[in-house]
Amino acid sequence: MSLLEIKNLHATVGGVEILKGINLTVDAGEVHSIMGPNGSGKSTLAQVLARRESYEVTKGEILYDGKDLLAMKPEEAACEGVFLAFQYPVEIPGISNAYFLRSALNAIRKYRGEEEMDAMDFLPKLREKMKLLEMDDKLLNRSVNEAFSGGEKKRNEILQMAVLEPRLAILDETDSGLDIDALRIVAQGVNAMRSPDRAILVVTHYQRLLNYIVPDRVHVLVDGKIARSGGPELALELEAKGYGAMEAAAGRA
Amino acid sequence: MSTTNDTIRELAQQEYKWGFVTDIAEERIPKGLNEDVIRVISAKKNEPDFMLEWRLKAFRYWDSLEKKNAEPKWANVKFPPINYQDIVYYSAPKQKKQLKDLSELDPEILRTYEKLGIPLEEQKMLAGVAVDAVFDSVSVATTFKEKLAEAGVIFCSFSEAVQNHPDLVQKYLGTVVPYTDNFYAALNAAVFSDGSFVYVPKGVRCPMELSTYFRINAAETGQFERTLIVADEGAYVSYLEGCTAPIRDQNQLHAAVVELIAFDDAQIKYSTVQNWYPGDKNGKGGIYNFVTKRGACRGKNSKISWTQVETGSSITWKYPSCILQGDNSVGEFYSVALTNNYQQADTGTKMIHMGKNTRSTIVSKGISAGHGQNTYRGQVKILKDATGARNYTQCDSLLIGDLCGAHTFPYIEVKNATARMEHEASTSKIGEDQLFYLRQRGLKTEDAVSMVVNGFCKRVFKELPMEFAVEAQKLLSVSLEGSVG
């Protein structure tokens, strides 16, 4: 059984249909990349998978680990192991990163019938992951994403992923706004999460990130549908030729 | 946001946990207010003449206002006219003797305290907090008197203070909030039943935090407490006030007065967590909380801090204030006020700068949910001779859902050109994107809202003594149930 099966997915946002029939299968242990021009629906797909309520699914089904993902609320999907690294992470003033992460972890543990972790046990584990992402200890007590640079926000997303250990991780344009060094660190963090039990979906504009996080499969989204799929070399081809040919083929000028 | 708006209406309101009535036999005088009632109250308490005289003067003054229909009406709150003759002004539980030990206390009363989460025995043994538990209008138990007596601290009920320390009471009573101050202060001065009295002698740091729990029990009994805290030169005291009340159909008037006096180099920290019955989700019933609280920083380098978390009451009308008379004196006001369902609040502070180099800090966090109306009203006054005065004010409002209101009336009056004033204000909503972020990390919507709100209030919670901070967070969560947006 595949970890993720998307069948004929149609989704609408603000009354406009963005996803027009997505079919995609991802197995555990795989890294897939979703690429495409602006407005193609990449982020919409990511948000739908994370179960954002303002994104309305009008047709199709999504099986996650054999379960009906569309029947789940965001927090349920999260507790079942779905993680979205946001493109624009929000700030939560007054709530420290450490407190927030421990609360999230414990919410998931509680759902699974596991014992909650107290601060004493949690902090060393958190510090360990922070080292991997070369993040300063000071960030522990700062409010979630408050006064974080773009790069710090993205690294914070990967840190959270490392702590929450999802089964399906969706990275929504994680590379946007990152400099070369931050890119390397983020990729390092993501690669460290590769495992036979886990699937990673990397949504990105540019091929650059995929030099560091080499995907097993690349899918090109154009106008709400997957126009083409291939191996990692497809990303290189796109970089060389651009999206133009595919867009033309999909009926856009 | 339409689906989240539906969620607002969806969740059932959690029942007011502390809504229950005790079965104690009570001694009550009939409803109504006139000079005879005042005399009865004073006689029952066996008060010295000066007290009766003060009460009578206050009553006559109040009566003159009442007859002129001079009840203040300027607050941003609406309520039906109060019939002052339809209230019982005194009720006391039947007690046969003075109690030395808690085990001698009426077990029914003790059970009441336990339900309220204040097991006196435990507190006595662990936290070392002295509790003066006010049951309706009379203080029932005072613990730790001996320990405090060693330090020279006087902490007892107001009634006891009138008996045992009449000189102190007479010296300070009404010097910060005279009975002429306002309509409700006059009423309180006339009929107040009890409250706390604290005196900390020179140079003494009170060895423990002092605390009082109130409870309004009988129907149609207004609660009129009077608290007086005096910190002599170099003294320090931290006082906690926490209240709960049972469910009642009729509105209950609560018009308390709190006076604080700090002399040279003295500090008073006064913290309140107020969780009185706020009315049901249709706005029926609930307590009216019309309080006058004021601190006089009489001495040089003195400091008075007010910290409050107000989640209860149907209507809240209070402005804990500081009069900064002494040079270098400091006044602080930290507040979280929550209005949900049909609650109304008009609350804030007054900081009056009189001495030189005085400083005041105001941090007000208002949370509105449901149909709640939340108003911040502040006055910062720098008098002519108050050179080098500084004020920092931050008032933030958080709106949950789209049916509530937040209002701000900051008054700033500066009569000295050397003053430095900073004022910041913000209004925000809990964003759908914030909630989604937290939910995507596994948190249920209610926990997500709680988290955002706690983050919003953090600056104020930091000022609360530890045990109160925990209670405050829980209180906020309970009060916000059913308000998700």
Chai-1 contact restraints between the chains, C-beta under 6 A:
chainA,res_idxA,chainB,res_idxB,connection_type,confidence,min_distance_angstrom,max_distance_angstrom,comment,restraint_id
A,A50,B,Q440,contact,1.0,0.0,6.0,A-B,restraint_1
A,R52,B,F436,contact,1.0,0.0,6.0,A-B,restraint_2
A,E53,B,T3,contact,1.0,0.0,6.0,A-B,restraint_3
A,P74,B,R439,contact,1.0,0.0,6.0,A-B,restraint_4
A,P74,B,Q440,contact,1.0,0.0,6.0,A-B,restraint_5
A,E75,B,R439,contact,1.0,0.0,6.0,A-B,restraint_6
A,E75,B,G442,contact,1.0,0.0,6.0,A-B,restraint_7
A,E75,B,K444,contact,1.0,0.0,6.0,A-B,restraint_8
A,A78,B,Q440,contact,1.0,0.0,6.0,A-B,restraint_9
A,A78,B,R441,contact,1.0,0.0,6.0,A-B,restraint_10
A,A78,B,G442,contact,1.0,0.0,6.0,A-B,restraint_11
A,C79,B,G442,contact,1.0,0.0,6.0,A-B,restraint_12
A,L84,B,Q440,contact,1.0,0.0,6.0,A-B,restraint_13
A,V90,B,D433,contact,1.0,0.0,6.0,A-B,restraint_14
A,V90,B,Q434,contact,1.0,0.0,6.0,A-B,restraint_15
A,V90,B,Y437,contact,1.0,0.0,6.0,A-B,restraint_16
A,I92,B,G455,contact,1.0,0.0,6.0,A-B,restraint_17
A,P93,B,G455,contact,1.0,0.0,6.0,A-B,restraint_18
A,G94,B,G455,contact,1.0,0.0,6.0,A-B,restraint_19
A,G94,B,F456,contact,1.0,0.0,6.0,A-B,restraint_20
A,G94,B,K458,contact,1.0,0.0,6.0,A-B,restraint_21
A,I95,B,M451,contact,1.0,0.0,6.0,A-B,restraint_22
A,I95,B,G455,contact,1.0,0.0,6.0,A-B,restraint_23
A,A104,B,R441,contact,1.0,0.0,6.0,A-B,restraint_24
A,A104,B,G442,contact,1.0,0.0,6.0,A-B,restraint_25
A,A107,B,G442,contact,1.0,0.0,6.0,A-B,restraint_26
A,A107,B,L443,contact,1.0,0.0,6.0,A-B,restraint_27
A,I108,B,G442,contact,1.0,0.0,6.0,A-B,restraint_28
